[in-house]
């Protein structure tokens, strides 16, 4: 019995990797330059980069609706998948001693998050470290994309960690502004 359990533990990662989605290619023009805001095929809409759920159910993010996204704060940022669906929205005041608040729908449940550090909107616009009951969320900003307005838009990664060891990472865009 113990030998078959050991074999199952050794084979499980191989089986899981065989079922993992392929990496999403970055859209490029004829010269090989990355194309900002290019359309992504529907099958790639919410494809995660990594799903390392080691405990419990896999972590899924579903788009927010306008009613769910009510937050207090002067300025806002949002994380959207390549299809433009908002997966997390955050708000903060300009006050450098303030903390951001945010909202996302994880595994069908709307979760309210609070900034793990102070810094107000300036800190939020550079990325975010948020948390709630048993979840931490890190948003890491990447390459800037011109917006043509006073807001900012960057390629970004959102990583959700669960207290039981579950982890999931999505690629998308971090957009901030008034």
Phi, psi and omega per residue, in radians:
X1 nan -0.760 -3.126
X2 -1.196 -0.609 3.127
X3 -1.132 -0.770 -3.135
X4 -1.170 -0.570 3.065
X5 -1.146 -0.729 3.121
X6 -1.111 -0.761 3.126
X7 -1.095 -0.748 3.122
X8 -1.058 -0.713 3.128
X9 -1.155 -0.568 3.133
X10 -1.339 -0.590 -3.091
X11 -1.450 -0.517 -3.070
X12 -0.917 -0.832 3.124
X13 -1.070 -0.601 3.128
X14 -1.160 -0.791 3.109
X15 -1.106 -0.735 -3.135
X16 -1.097 -0.719 -3.124
X17 -1.206 -0.536 3.120
X18 -1.190 -0.471 -3.127
X19 -1.643 -0.072 -3.093
X20 -1.238 2.537 3.095
X21 -1.192 2.612 3.098
X22 -1.222 2.732 3.111
X23 -1.116 2.482 3.133
X24 -1.397 2.137 3.120
X25 -1.208 2.575 3.101
X26 -1.445 2.219 3.134
X27 -1.025 2.405 -3.124
X28 -2.349 2.667 3.072
X29 -1.497 -3.048 -3.086
X30 -1.079 -0.436 3.140
X31 -1.569 0.027 3.137
X32 1.505 0.150 3.113
X33 -1.446 2.534 3.102
X34 -1.151 2.444 -3.130
X35 -1.812 2.004 -3.132
X36 -1.221 2.304 3.030
X37 1.221 0.307 3.134
X38 -1.150 2.639 -3.137
X39 -1.152 2.574 3.116
X40 -2.084 2.462 -3.139
X41 -1.018 2.522 -3.119
X42 -0.947 -0.593 -3.137
X43 -1.127 -0.350 -3.101
X44 -1.741 0.133 -2.995
X45 -0.944 -0.902 -3.082
X46 -2.173 0.421 -3.120
X47 -1.121 2.167 3.126
X48 -1.329 2.728 3.012
X49 -1.355 -0.735 -3.099
X50 -2.442 2.423 2.970
X51 -2.303 1.695 -3.085
X52 -1.892 0.757 -3.117
X53 -1.126 1.861 -3.111
X54 -1.745 -0.082 3.113
X55 -2.597 2.418 3.100
X56 1.221 -2.820 -3.120
X57 -1.330 2.722 3.037
X58 -1.050 2.661 3.130
X59 -1.569 2.194 3.082
X60 -2.142 2.530 3.029
X61 -1.981 2.316 3.105
X62 -2.012 2.647 3.141
X63 -1.047 2.549 3.061
X64 -1.516 2.706 3.015
X65 -1.857 2.946 -3.121
X66 -1.022 -0.662 -3.111
X67 -1.150 -0.607 -3.103
X68 -1.341 -0.366 -2.973
X69 -1.582 0.382 3.132
X70 -1.329 1.978 -3.139
X71 -2.357 2.685 3.041
X72 -1.642 2.496 3.138
X73 2.552 2.564 -3.072
X74 -1.212 -0.674 -3.023
X75 -2.217 2.729 -3.014
X76 -2.246 2.695 2.960
X77 -2.330 2.680 3.106
X78 -2.483 2.504 3.005
X79 -1.810 2.181 3.127
X80 -2.169 2.580 3.064
X81 -1.334 3.035 -3.106
X82 -1.051 -0.372 3.104
X83 -1.442 -0.056 3.123
X84 1.561 0.097 3.115
X85 -1.371 2.258 -3.123
X86 -1.347 2.080 -3.135
X87 -1.761 -0.388 3.104
X88 -2.647 2.428 3.044
X89 -2.220 2.454 -3.116
X90 -2.345 2.697 3.131
X91 -2.468 2.621 3.080
X92 -2.742 2.733 3.029
X93 -1.529 2.931 3.121
X94 -1.205 -0.384 -3.110
X95 -0.888 2.037 -3.126
X96 -1.141 -0.272 3.090
X97 -1.610 -0.015 -3.098
X98 -1.484 2.820 3.088
X99 -2.021 2.565 3.106
X100 -1.312 2.752 2.937
X101 -2.169 2.681 -3.077
X102 -2.635 2.958 3.140
X103 -2.564 2.455 3.037
X104 -2.623 2.863 3.075
X105 -1.935 1.848 3.131
X106 -1.913 2.174 -3.136
X107 0.899 0.699 3.070
X108 1.460 -0.056 -3.120
X109 -1.962 2.257 3.089
X110 -1.275 2.166 -3.127
X111 -1.962 2.286 3.005
X112 -1.644 2.304 -3.107
X113 -2.066 2.735 3.113
X114 -2.218 2.500 3.098
X115 -1.028 2.375 3.141
X116 -1.462 -0.220 3.115
X117 -2.367 2.801 3.049
X118 -1.431 2.990 3.085
X119 2.485 -0.149 3.118
X120 1.065 -2.706 -3.058
X121 -1.135 -0.632 -3.129
X122 -1.000 -0.765 3.114
X123 -1.185 -0.711 -3.136
X124 -1.076 -0.744 -3.105
X125 -1.116 -0.419 -3.139
X126 -1.485 -0.058 -3.065
X127 2.365 -3.052 -3.108
X128 -2.668 2.610 2.974
X129 -2.243 1.929 -3.007
X130 -2.202 2.793 3.111
X131 -2.715 2.823 3.045
X132 -2.763 -3.026 -3.104
X133 -0.833 1.755 3.045
X134 1.310 0.123 3.122
X135 -2.261 2.436 2.909
X136 -2.175 2.533 -3.089
X137 -2.267 2.229 3.082
X138 -2.085 2.263 3.052
X139 -2.011 2.112 -3.119
X140 -1.953 2.107 -3.130
X141 -1.357 2.479 3.089
X142 -2.027 -2.417 -3.086
X143 -1.083 2.360 3.103
X144 -1.270 2.538 3.075
X145 -2.136 2.188 -3.123
X146 -1.011 2.424 -3.116
X147 -1.937 -0.416 -3.090
X148 1.343 0.163 3.094
X149 -2.510 -3.034 -3.074
X150 -1.348 -0.127 3.092
X151 -1.378 3.084 3.091
X152 -2.241 2.652 3.110
X153 -2.476 2.291 -3.134
X154 -2.384 2.593 2.888
X155 -1.110 2.562 -3.070
X156 -2.693 2.884 3.063
X157 -2.197 2.379 3.027
X158 -1.998 2.257 3.115
X159 -2.092 2.187 3.124
X160 -1.900 2.167 3.083
X161 -2.000 2.349 3.120
X162 -1.866 2.626 -3.085
X163 -1.024 -0.467 -3.122
X164 -1.481 0.102 3.112
X165 1.790 -0.127 3.108
X166 -1.171 2.517 3.138
X167 -2.584 2.473 3.045
X168 -2.560 2.479 -3.117
X169 -2.203 2.363 3.086
X170 -2.145 2.563 2.985
X171 -1.649 2.625 3.102
X172 3.127 -2.505 -3.069
X173 -2.350 2.440 3.095
X174 -1.943 1.957 -3.081
X175 -2.063 2.272 -3.082
X176 -2.310 2.617 3.065
X177 2.853 3.137 -3.119
X178 -1.247 nan nan
